[in-house]
Amino acid sequence: FQVFKIEVLMNGRKHFVEKRYSEFHALHKKLKKFIRTPEIPSKHVRNWVPKVLEQRRQGLELYLQTVILENEELPKIFLDFLNVRHLPTLPKAESCGSFDETESEESSKLSHQPVLLFLRDPYVLPKAN
């Protein structure tokens, strides 16, 4: 069986959750009772070639991100699935994010610019010998 590693990021804190497809499917069935859910990748995969598995991974990532983007308040079962102890509205909330190394929706909304580091003042010309 295949396990998907989910990177969960909120307020700069990161943790990982590993889930099987069957767990995503069970979550989907529960979520449908509370919210309008996006499409979930098909339960049946004919062949386990890397391309098909990658499509399923991308589909599950899109599924999670769509649920996060379209719901101001996330159902507790969704937060439990991602092992998030607090609601994202609380200051110490942990988070809902994405798979592997791709940026989560939360981190892409930050308003500040990345910090740049210069070893010496970039506006001062080096001294002539």
PyRosetta script that sets phi, psi and omega in degrees:
from pyrosetta import init, pose_from_sequence

init()
pose = pose_from_sequence("FQVFKIEVLMNGRKHFVEKRYSEFHALHKKLKKFIRTPEIPSKHVRNWVPKVLEQRRQGLELYLQTVILENEELPKIFLDFLNVRHLPTLPKAESCGSFDETESEESSKLSHQPVLLFLRDPYVLPKAN")
pose.set_psi(1, 159.5)
pose.set_omega(1, -177.6)
pose.set_phi(2, -107.3)
pose.set_psi(2, 139.5)
pose.set_omega(2, 178.6)
pose.set_phi(3, -115.1)
pose.set_psi(3, 135.5)
pose.set_omega(3, 178.0)
pose.set_phi(4, -102.2)
pose.set_psi(4, 129.6)
pose.set_omega(4, 179.3)
pose.set_phi(5, -96.0)
pose.set_psi(5, 120.2)
pose.set_omega(5, -176.9)
pose.set_phi(6, -105.9)
pose.set_psi(6, 127.2)
pose.set_omega(6, 174.2)
pose.set_phi(7, -90.7)
pose.set_psi(7, 122.4)
pose.set_omega(7, -179.0)
pose.set_phi(8, -111.5)
pose.set_psi(8, 122.0)
pose.set_omega(8, -175.3)
pose.set_phi(9, -130.2)
pose.set_psi(9, 127.2)
pose.set_omega(9, 173.3)
pose.set_phi(10, -151.1)
pose.set_psi(10, 136.5)
pose.set_omega(10, -179.9)
pose.set_phi(11, 50.1)
pose.set_psi(11, 39.2)
pose.set_omega(11, 176.3)
pose.set_phi(12, 78.4)
pose.set_psi(12, -2.1)
pose.set_omega(12, 178.8)
pose.set_phi(13, -101.5)
pose.set_psi(13, 138.7)
pose.set_omega(13, -173.9)
pose.set_phi(14, -126.8)
pose.set_psi(14, 140.3)
pose.set_omega(14, 168.3)
pose.set_phi(15, -146.7)
pose.set_psi(15, 168.6)
pose.set_omega(15, -177.1)
pose.set_phi(16, -120.0)
pose.set_psi(16, 145.5)
pose.set_omega(16, 178.1)
pose.set_phi(17, -129.6)
pose.set_psi(17, 136.5)
pose.set_omega(17, 177.0)
pose.set_phi(18, -110.6)
pose.set_psi(18, 128.4)
pose.set_omega(18, -177.2)
pose.set_phi(19, -136.0)
pose.set_psi(19, 146.2)
pose.set_omega(19, 173.9)
pose.set_phi(20, -89.4)
pose.set_psi(20, 162.2)
pose.set_omega(20, 179.6)
pose.set_phi(21, -57.8)
pose.set_psi(21, -39.1)
pose.set_omega(21, -178.4)
pose.set_phi(22, -59.2)
pose.set_psi(22, -31.9)
pose.set_omega(22, 178.7)
pose.set_phi(23, -71.6)
pose.set_psi(23, -36.9)
pose.set_omega(23, 174.7)
pose.set_phi(24, -62.4)
pose.set_psi(24, -43.2)
pose.set_omega(24, -177.5)
pose.set_phi(25, -63.9)
pose.set_psi(25, -41.6)
pose.set_omega(25, 178.3)
pose.set_phi(26, -64.5)
pose.set_psi(26, -41.3)
pose.set_omega(26, 177.6)
pose.set_phi(27, -60.4)
pose.set_psi(27, -45.7)
pose.set_omega(27, -178.8)
pose.set_phi(28, -57.4)
pose.set_psi(28, -45.0)
pose.set_omega(28, -179.4)
pose.set_phi(29, -62.0)
pose.set_psi(29, -38.4)
pose.set_omega(29, 178.9)
pose.set_phi(30, -72.2)
pose.set_psi(30, -43.3)
pose.set_omega(30, -177.5)
pose.set_phi(31, -61.7)
pose.set_psi(31, -35.2)
pose.set_omega(31, -178.1)
pose.set_phi(32, -56.7)
pose.set_psi(32, -25.0)
pose.set_omega(32, -179.7)
pose.set_phi(33, -75.1)
pose.set_psi(33, -22.3)
pose.set_omega(33, -174.4)
pose.set_phi(34, -110.6)
pose.set_psi(34, -35.5)
pose.set_omega(34, -174.7)
pose.set_phi(35, -135.8)
pose.set_psi(35, 165.1)
pose.set_omega(35, 173.2)
pose.set_phi(36, -79.1)
pose.set_psi(36, 118.6)
pose.set_omega(36, -174.6)
pose.set_phi(37, -100.1)
pose.set_psi(37, 150.9)
pose.set_omega(37, 174.2)
pose.set_phi(38, -74.0)
pose.set_psi(38, 175.5)
pose.set_omega(38, 176.3)
pose.set_phi(39, -68.4)
pose.set_psi(39, 143.0)
pose.set_omega(39, 175.2)
pose.set_phi(40, -108.8)
pose.set_psi(40, 143.0)
pose.set_omega(40, 179.4)
pose.set_phi(41, -55.1)
pose.set_psi(41, 150.4)
pose.set_omega(41, -176.4)
pose.set_phi(42, -54.3)
pose.set_psi(42, 143.6)
pose.set_omega(42, 179.7)
pose.set_phi(43, -70.7)
pose.set_psi(43, -32.6)
pose.set_omega(43, -175.4)
pose.set_phi(44, -100.3)
pose.set_psi(44, 122.2)
pose.set_omega(44, 176.9)
pose.set_phi(45, -117.4)
pose.set_psi(45, 123.1)
pose.set_omega(45, -176.5)
pose.set_phi(46, -67.7)
pose.set_psi(46, -50.1)
pose.set_omega(46, -177.9)
pose.set_phi(47, -129.1)
pose.set_psi(47, 146.6)
pose.set_omega(47, -174.6)
pose.set_phi(48, -95.5)
pose.set_psi(48, 46.7)
pose.set_omega(48, 178.3)
pose.set_phi(49, -80.3)
pose.set_psi(49, 151.3)
pose.set_omega(49, -176.9)
pose.set_phi(50, -50.9)
pose.set_psi(50, -39.4)
pose.set_omega(50, -177.9)
pose.set_phi(51, -62.8)
pose.set_psi(51, -42.5)
pose.set_omega(51, -179.4)
pose.set_phi(52, -67.4)
pose.set_psi(52, -41.5)
pose.set_omega(52, 179.4)
pose.set_phi(53, -65.2)
pose.set_psi(53, -38.6)
pose.set_omega(53, 178.6)
pose.set_phi(54, -65.3)
pose.set_psi(54, -39.2)
pose.set_omega(54, 177.9)
pose.set_phi(55, -63.0)
pose.set_psi(55, -40.3)
pose.set_omega(55, 179.1)
pose.set_phi(56, -65.5)
pose.set_psi(56, -42.9)
pose.set_omega(56, 179.8)
pose.set_phi(57, -60.1)
pose.set_psi(57, -46.5)
pose.set_omega(57, 179.5)
pose.set_phi(58, -63.0)
pose.set_psi(58, -39.7)
pose.set_omega(58, 179.4)
pose.set_phi(59, -63.1)
pose.set_psi(59, -41.3)
pose.set_omega(59, 179.3)
pose.set_phi(60, -69.9)
pose.set_psi(60, -36.1)
pose.set_omega(60, 177.2)
pose.set_phi(61, -63.6)
pose.set_psi(61, -46.3)
pose.set_omega(61, 178.7)
pose.set_phi(62, -61.4)
pose.set_psi(62, -39.7)
pose.set_omega(62, 179.4)
pose.set_phi(63, -57.6)
pose.set_psi(63, -51.4)
pose.set_omega(63, -179.2)
pose.set_phi(64, -62.4)
pose.set_psi(64, -45.1)
pose.set_omega(64, -177.4)
pose.set_phi(65, -65.9)
pose.set_psi(65, -36.2)
pose.set_omega(65, 179.5)
pose.set_phi(66, -66.9)
pose.set_psi(66, -42.2)
pose.set_omega(66, 177.5)
pose.set_phi(67, -59.0)
pose.set_psi(67, -43.8)
pose.set_omega(67, -178.9)
pose.set_phi(68, -65.0)
pose.set_psi(68, -46.0)
pose.set_omega(68, -176.5)
pose.set_phi(69, -68.4)
pose.set_psi(69, -34.5)
pose.set_omega(69, -173.3)
pose.set_phi(70, -91.2)
pose.set_psi(70, -1.7)
pose.set_omega(70, -177.7)
pose.set_phi(71, -128.1)
pose.set_psi(71, 117.3)
pose.set_omega(71, 179.1)
pose.set_phi(72, -65.9)
pose.set_psi(72, -40.8)
pose.set_omega(72, 175.5)
pose.set_phi(73, -112.3)
pose.set_psi(73, 122.6)
pose.set_omega(73, -179.2)
pose.set_phi(74, -88.1)
pose.set_psi(74, 136.1)
pose.set_omega(74, 178.7)
pose.set_phi(75, -60.5)
pose.set_psi(75, 148.7)
pose.set_omega(75, -179.3)
pose.set_phi(76, -57.5)
pose.set_psi(76, -38.2)
pose.set_omega(76, -179.0)
pose.set_phi(77, -62.3)
pose.set_psi(77, -32.5)
pose.set_omega(77, 177.7)
pose.set_phi(78, -69.7)
pose.set_psi(78, -44.6)
pose.set_omega(78, 179.0)
pose.set_phi(79, -63.9)
pose.set_psi(79, -39.7)
pose.set_omega(79, 177.7)
pose.set_phi(80, -63.1)
pose.set_psi(80, -40.5)
pose.set_omega(80, 179.1)
pose.set_phi(81, -56.6)
pose.set_psi(81, -40.6)
pose.set_omega(81, -178.9)
pose.set_phi(82, -90.7)
pose.set_psi(82, 6.8)
pose.set_omega(82, 178.9)
pose.set_phi(83, 59.0)
pose.set_psi(83, 43.8)
pose.set_omega(83, 177.8)
pose.set_phi(84, -103.4)
pose.set_psi(84, 123.7)
pose.set_omega(84, -174.8)
pose.set_phi(85, -84.0)
pose.set_psi(85, -25.3)
pose.set_omega(85, -176.5)
pose.set_phi(86, -121.7)
pose.set_psi(86, 157.9)
pose.set_omega(86, 174.1)
pose.set_phi(87, -70.9)
pose.set_psi(87, 142.7)
pose.set_omega(87, -178.2)
pose.set_phi(88, -56.8)
pose.set_psi(88, -16.1)
pose.set_omega(88, -179.5)
pose.set_phi(89, -77.9)
pose.set_psi(89, -19.2)
pose.set_omega(89, 179.6)
pose.set_phi(90, -78.3)
pose.set_psi(90, 148.1)
pose.set_omega(90, -174.7)
pose.set_phi(91, -58.8)
pose.set_psi(91, -35.3)
pose.set_omega(91, -176.0)
pose.set_phi(92, -95.8)
pose.set_psi(92, 18.2)
pose.set_omega(92, -174.9)
pose.set_phi(93, -56.8)
pose.set_psi(93, 147.2)
pose.set_omega(93, -175.9)
pose.set_phi(94, -87.6)
pose.set_psi(94, -70.2)
pose.set_omega(94, 163.0)
pose.set_phi(95, 145.5)
pose.set_psi(95, 168.7)
pose.set_omega(95, -176.9)
pose.set_phi(96, -127.4)
pose.set_psi(96, 129.6)
pose.set_omega(96, -171.6)
pose.set_phi(97, -145.6)
pose.set_psi(97, -114.9)
pose.set_omega(97, -169.1)
pose.set_phi(98, -148.7)
pose.set_psi(98, -175.7)
pose.set_omega(98, -179.5)
pose.set_phi(99, -96.5)
pose.set_psi(99, 153.6)
pose.set_omega(99, 171.1)
pose.set_phi(100, 48.2)
pose.set_psi(100, -133.5)
pose.set_omega(100, -172.6)
pose.set_phi(101, -97.2)
pose.set_psi(101, 5.4)
pose.set_omega(101, -178.4)
pose.set_phi(102, -74.4)
pose.set_psi(102, 147.0)
pose.set_omega(102, -178.0)
pose.set_phi(103, -69.3)
pose.set_psi(103, 140.2)
pose.set_omega(103, 176.9)
pose.set_phi(104, -82.2)
pose.set_psi(104, 164.2)
pose.set_omega(104, 178.6)
pose.set_phi(105, -60.3)
pose.set_psi(105, -41.1)
pose.set_omega(105, -178.3)
pose.set_phi(106, -56.5)
pose.set_psi(106, -49.1)
pose.set_omega(106, -173.8)
pose.set_phi(107, -70.8)
pose.set_psi(107, -25.5)
pose.set_omega(107, -179.2)
pose.set_phi(108, -78.8)
pose.set_psi(108, -8.6)
pose.set_omega(108, -179.7)
pose.set_phi(109, -92.6)
pose.set_psi(109, -2.7)
pose.set_omega(109, -178.4)
pose.set_phi(110, -59.3)
pose.set_psi(110, 140.0)
pose.set_omega(110, -174.2)
pose.set_phi(111, -92.4)
pose.set_psi(111, -18.7)
pose.set_omega(111, -177.6)
pose.set_phi(112, -82.3)
pose.set_psi(112, 161.6)
pose.set_omega(112, 179.4)
pose.set_phi(113, -87.0)
pose.set_psi(113, 155.3)
pose.set_omega(113, 177.0)
pose.set_phi(114, -63.8)
pose.set_psi(114, 151.1)
pose.set_omega(114, 179.9)
pose.set_phi(115, -81.1)
pose.set_psi(115, 134.5)
pose.set_omega(115, 178.0)
pose.set_phi(116, -108.5)
pose.set_psi(116, 143.9)
pose.set_omega(116, 179.9)
pose.set_phi(117, -121.7)
pose.set_psi(117, 126.0)
pose.set_omega(117, 176.1)
pose.set_phi(118, -112.8)
pose.set_psi(118, 135.2)
pose.set_omega(118, 178.6)
pose.set_phi(119, -72.8)
pose.set_psi(119, -29.2)
pose.set_omega(119, 174.2)
pose.set_phi(120, -142.4)
pose.set_psi(120, 165.7)
pose.set_omega(120, -177.7)
pose.set_phi(121, -59.0)
pose.set_psi(121, 118.1)
pose.set_omega(121, -177.1)
pose.set_phi(122, -69.9)
pose.set_psi(122, -13.7)
pose.set_omega(122, -177.7)
pose.set_phi(123, -96.7)
pose.set_psi(123, -3.4)
pose.set_omega(123, 179.6)
pose.set_phi(124, -103.8)
pose.set_psi(124, 124.8)
pose.set_omega(124, 178.9)
pose.set_phi(125, -71.4)
pose.set_psi(125, 145.1)
pose.set_omega(125, 178.3)
pose.set_phi(126, -63.6)
pose.set_psi(126, 146.4)
pose.set_omega(126, -179.3)
pose.set_phi(127, -65.5)
pose.set_psi(127, 139.1)
pose.set_omega(127, 176.6)
pose.set_phi(128, -78.5)
pose.set_psi(128, 136.9)
pose.set_omega(128, -180.0)
pose.set_phi(129, -76.8)
pose.dump_pdb("model.pdb")
